[in-house]
Amino acid sequence: MSNKTDLSTHFHTRIDLPAETRAAMGMILNERLADYLDLERQAKQAHWNVRGARFQQLHELFDATAGLAVGWSDELAERAGQLGVPAEGTLPVIAERSRLSKAPLMVDHADEWVHVVAEALASCANAARANIEEASDADDAITADLLTRITSETDKQLWFVESHLEPEPK
């Protein structure tokens, strides 16, 4: 059994976008789904294993990030379903498709966890941002709007996470 669905096989829908557009948007949505599900796991790994003087702040921040990632993942998967494309969120598919850097199991300092989560957030936001124009060019304003909103919210969470680091010299 393959880990990839034949995206030319759709669930029935009355959405009037062409089948090719729905398939292309479904692939984009499933790619972002893999990234955001990976983000959730990475944020939880940091949440469970962070230690140090800022434990409580970071523990709660990483948990909030994981919760947001679950919500964003759900919205991406539901949009794929609306377009008649199966949502593909199994662990093997996530492992194959995610563009995020592999997260460590353990780090030595809390700031390293902040960097891990910040990098995962940035990767998710930047990939979704790149897909907004594709969705617009395909005349799928709903997917473009969803990606725009999720990117905006991810950028905001990235700001919250990065704010826990010392500013880098200019």
C-alpha positions as CSV (number, residue, x, y, z in Angstrom):
1,M,0.0,0.0,0.0
2,S,1.4,3.4,-1.0
3,N,1.7,6.4,1.4
4,K,0.5,8.7,-1.4
5,T,-3.1,9.0,-2.6
6,D,-3.8,9.3,-6.3
7,L,-5.1,12.9,-6.0
8,S,-6.9,12.5,-9.3
9,T,-9.4,10.4,-7.4
10,H,-11.6,12.9,-5.5
11,F,-14.5,12.7,-3.2
12,H,-17.6,14.2,-4.9
13,T,-18.1,17.9,-4.5
14,R,-20.2,20.6,-6.1
15,I,-17.4,23.2,-5.7
16,D,-17.1,24.6,-9.2
17,L,-13.3,24.7,-9.4
18,P,-11.8,22.4,-12.2
19,A,-10.7,19.0,-11.0
20,E,-7.1,19.8,-11.9
21,T,-7.2,22.9,-9.7
22,R,-8.7,21.0,-6.9
23,A,-6.0,18.3,-7.2
24,A,-3.2,20.9,-7.3
25,M,-4.7,22.8,-4.3
26,G,-5.1,19.5,-2.5
27,M,-1.4,18.7,-3.0
28,I,-0.4,22.1,-1.6
29,L,-2.8,21.7,1.4
30,N,-1.4,18.2,2.1
31,E,2.2,19.5,1.9
32,R,1.4,22.2,4.4
33,L,-0.6,19.7,6.5
34,A,2.6,17.6,6.9
35,D,4.6,20.7,7.9
36,Y,2.1,21.9,10.5
37,L,1.7,18.4,12.0
38,D,5.5,18.2,12.3
39,L,5.5,21.6,13.9
40,E,3.0,20.3,16.5
41,R,5.3,17.4,17.3
42,Q,8.4,19.6,17.5
43,A,6.7,22.1,19.8
44,K,5.5,19.3,22.1
45,Q,9.0,17.8,22.2
46,A,10.3,21.2,23.3
47,H,7.3,21.5,25.8
48,W,8.1,18.2,27.4
49,N,11.9,18.6,27.6
50,V,12.6,22.3,28.3
51,R,14.4,23.0,31.5
52,G,15.9,26.0,33.3
53,A,15.0,29.3,34.9
54,R,12.4,30.1,32.2
55,F,10.8,26.7,32.4
56,Q,7.2,27.8,33.1
57,Q,7.2,30.5,30.4
58,L,8.6,28.3,27.7
59,H,6.7,25.2,28.7
60,E,3.5,27.2,28.3
61,L,4.6,28.9,25.1
62,F,5.6,25.7,23.4
63,D,2.3,24.1,24.5
64,A,0.4,27.0,23.0
65,T,2.4,26.7,19.8
66,A,1.5,23.0,19.6
67,G,-2.2,23.7,20.2
68,L,-2.2,26.4,17.4
69,A,-0.5,24.0,15.0
70,V,-3.2,21.4,15.6
71,G,-5.9,24.0,14.8
72,W,-4.0,25.1,11.6
73,S,-3.6,21.5,10.6
74,D,-7.3,20.8,11.0
75,E,-8.2,23.8,8.8
76,L,-5.7,22.7,6.1
77,A,-7.1,19.1,6.1
78,E,-10.7,20.3,6.1
79,R,-10.0,22.6,3.1
80,A,-8.5,19.6,1.2
81,G,-11.7,17.6,2.0
82,Q,-13.9,20.5,0.8
83,L,-12.1,20.3,-2.5
84,G,-12.7,16.6,-2.7
85,V,-9.1,15.6,-1.9
86,P,-8.3,13.2,0.9
87,A,-6.3,14.7,3.8
88,E,-3.1,12.8,4.3
89,G,-1.9,13.1,7.9
90,T,-0.5,9.8,8.8
91,L,3.0,9.6,10.4
92,P,4.7,8.0,7.4
93,V,3.3,10.7,5.1
94,I,4.3,13.5,7.5
95,A,7.8,12.1,7.7
96,E,8.1,11.9,3.9
97,R,6.6,15.3,3.1
98,S,7.5,17.7,5.9
99,R,10.0,20.3,4.9
100,L,10.9,21.1,8.5
101,S,14.4,20.4,9.8
102,K,14.6,17.3,11.9
103,A,14.1,18.2,15.6
104,P,16.5,17.0,18.2
105,L,15.2,14.7,21.0
106,M,17.1,16.7,23.6
107,V,19.2,19.9,23.8
108,D,21.4,21.3,26.5
109,H,19.9,24.8,26.9
110,A,16.4,26.3,26.8
111,D,17.4,28.8,24.1
112,E,18.1,25.8,21.8
113,W,14.5,24.8,22.2
114,V,13.4,28.3,21.4
115,H,15.5,28.2,18.2
116,V,14.1,24.7,17.2
117,V,10.5,25.9,17.6
118,A,11.2,29.3,15.9
119,E,12.8,27.5,13.0
120,A,9.9,25.2,12.6
121,L,7.4,28.1,12.8
122,A,9.4,30.1,10.2
123,S,9.6,27.1,7.9
124,C,5.8,26.6,8.1
125,A,5.0,30.2,7.5
126,N,7.4,30.7,4.7
127,A,6.2,27.6,2.8
128,A,2.6,28.6,3.2
129,R,3.4,32.2,2.1
130,A,4.9,30.8,-1.1
131,N,1.7,28.9,-1.8
132,I,-0.6,32.0,-1.5
133,E,0.1,33.2,-5.0
134,E,-0.3,29.8,-6.4
135,A,-3.7,29.5,-4.9
136,S,-4.6,33.0,-6.2
137,D,-3.3,32.2,-9.7
138,A,-5.5,29.1,-9.7
139,D,-8.5,31.3,-8.9
140,D,-9.0,29.5,-5.5
141,A,-9.5,32.6,-3.4
142,I,-10.7,30.5,-0.4
143,T,-7.5,28.5,-0.2
144,A,-5.5,31.7,-0.8
145,D,-7.4,33.3,2.1
146,L,-6.9,30.3,4.4
147,L,-3.1,30.3,3.7
148,T,-2.9,34.0,4.2
149,R,-4.7,33.8,7.6
150,I,-2.7,30.9,8.8
151,T,0.6,32.5,7.6
152,S,-0.3,35.7,9.5
153,E,-1.1,33.7,12.7
154,T,2.1,31.7,12.3
155,D,4.1,34.8,11.9
156,K,2.6,36.2,15.1
157,Q,3.4,33.0,17.0
158,L,6.9,33.2,15.6
159,W,7.2,36.7,17.0
160,F,6.2,35.5,20.4
161,V,8.7,32.7,20.3
162,E,11.6,34.8,18.9
163,S,10.9,37.4,21.6
164,H,12.4,34.9,24.1
165,L,15.8,35.3,22.5
166,E,18.4,38.0,22.9
167,P,18.4,40.3,19.9
168,E,21.1,39.5,17.4
169,P,23.7,42.3,16.8
170,K,23.1,44.2,13.6
